[in-house]
Amino acid sequence: MTFSLSLLAAAAFISAAPAQDAPAANGVLVRQDVSLDLANRLLDGVLSTCHAQGRSAVAAVVDRSGNLVALQRDDVVGPHNTLAAQRKAYTALSTKTATSVLAERARNDPTSQNLNTLDELLLLGGGVPLIVDGQVIGALGVAGAGGAAGDEGCATAAIRQHLPTH
């Protein structure tokens, strides 16, 4: 019951928030952002989805500024995957694009190949922007679930479940 009420409260907050960044009367921007509660629900959703498929993973959520909000890691996931999940989330946030799409562009579009030269970006599937009312409010990155498709599948399932306005 508490979980249902928190989802209703989150839905009410999201629908009541402004559709775009809007300056208040004093010139201060009012922006939607990822809360710790939402980040933890997304991470729980990722791990539940991966576990149901017999996979282990690590997942990270960054806010709209690229700061890490929360991270969860299964015990058996390699340590490199922790950094990969964070970088996938950061890449999806920064580019406002799923990392699988960026990876495809870098492979097939000569003008996008230079994306691979930016140390901050990781062009592997598994990073997905979090979009509410047309605004990117953060991103979710998943690694260690057996490849880019598995990583992204666990991420998108959690987003569909816990961020219905995506």
N, C-alpha and C positions, 0 to 999 in steps of 0.2 A: 504494500500500500504506500509506503514512504517513497519507493522508487517511482511509482505512478504519479504521485503528487509532485515530486521534484521535476519530472518530465513536463507536467502541466505548467509548473511555475516557469521552467526554462522556456517553454513555448510562448507563454504570455509575455515574458521579457523580450524574447526575440521579435515577436510581432509588434510590441510597443516601441521598439527602438527605431530611430530614424533610418530611412532607407539608404541614405548616403551620409558621408561625413558632413556634418553641418556645424558652421561656426555659431557658438552661443553669442549672446548680445555683447559680451566682453571680448570677442575674437578668439576664444578658446574652442578648439575642436572637440566635438562630442563624437566618439567612435565606439563601434561595437568591437569586442575582443573576446578571446577565448578565456573562460573561467577555469579555475583548477577543477571544479566539479565536472564541467563538460569534458575537459581533457582526460580526467580519470575514467569517466564513462566510456569515452572513445577507446582508451587503452584497454579497459576490461573487455569491450566488444571485439577488439582486434584479437586479443589472446583467446577469447572464447571461440571465435570463428576459426582461428588457426588450430586450436586444440581439437575442435570437432572434426577437422580434416587430418588429424594425426601429425600436425606440424608444431614446431616450436618457433618463437619469434621474439624480437625486441621491437618496441614501438615507442615513438617520441612525438610529442605535440609541441609546436612552437606557437607563440602568439603573433599578432599582426606585425610586431617589430622584430621578429626572428629570435626572440628569447625563449629558451626552453621552459615550458610550463610543467611538464611531467614526462616521466619515462618509466616503462615497465619492461623487464627482461626476464625471459625464462631462464632457469638455471643452466641449461645445457647449450645455450647460444654462445658462439664464439665472441670474444671481446671486440673484434673489429666491427661486428654488426651493430654495436651500440653507437659508435660514431657514424656508421653508414645510415642508420635510421634518423639520427639528428640531421645529417647533411641532406638526406632526401627531403625531410620536412622543410628545411631551410630553402632548398632549391625550389620546391613547389610553391612556397610562400613568395619568394623573391620574384619568380617568373610568372606567378599566378596560373601555372600550368602543371598538369600531372607530369611527373618525371619520365614516365614511359613515352609520352608524346615528345618531350624534349630529346630523349635518346633516339627516337625514330627520326626526328628532324636532323639531328647531328649526323646520323648515318647517311641520310638521303639528300640533304640540302647543303651544297658547298658553302653557302653563306652562313649556315648555322654551325658548321663544324668547329668554329673557333670557340663555341661554348665549352668544349672539352678542355680549353686552356685555362679556365677560371678555377682556381683551387677551391673556392667556396662552393661551387656547384658539383653535384654528383648526378650524372646522367644515367641512372639505373632506375627501372620501374620500382614503385613502392612508395613514392611521395605524392600526396594528393592535397590540393588546397581545400580549405574549409570555407565555404561560401554561404553567406546569409544575406538575403535581400540584395543580391548582386554584388556584395562586398566581400573581399577576402579578409577573413578575421583571424586567420592562422593557417596551419597546415599539419598534416599527420604523415609521419614517415614510418615505414615498416621494413625490417631487414631480417634475414635469417630463416625465412619461411620456405626455403627451397627454391629460390629464384625469383626474378622480377614479377612474373605473373602471379605467383603465390603471394608475394608480399603485397602487391597492389590489390589482389582479390580480398585479402583479409582487411586491408584498409578501407576499401569501398564498401564492404559489407557493414563494417562498424559505422561508417558515416551514414549509410542509408538507415541504419537502426537508430542512431542517436542524434542525427542532425537532419531532421526531415525536410528542412527548407533548402537543403543542398541541391 
